[in-house]
Amino acid sequence: MDINLDNLDPFLAAEELVKESTLFALLVSEYADAEVSYKKKLLEFMNENPELPANKVKIRAEGGELYGVMRKLQAEVKGKEEIIRSLKKFVAVKTSEYNFSKNT
């Protein structure tokens, strides 16, 4: 996302917000899939190693690729949340400025 904030009107910002929200929904879905895959792998490790305490099995699972994918997606979801939150505030401010300038 590359936005020139000096030339952005509230309508373009709202369009960008819709795009980011769509991407956010896709990311959340991917994150959920990754989390389910990780939890299945964790259960598999637990079943394969019943003699190990749960915390050691968890550490082993967290060293795997699935956990890395899940954490990366989790970070992307949080980043998108911040972008969306900022865009919402920006749209509100710009809309207010736009309406004020229209009325004066």
Disulfide bonds with the S-S distance in Angstrom:
none
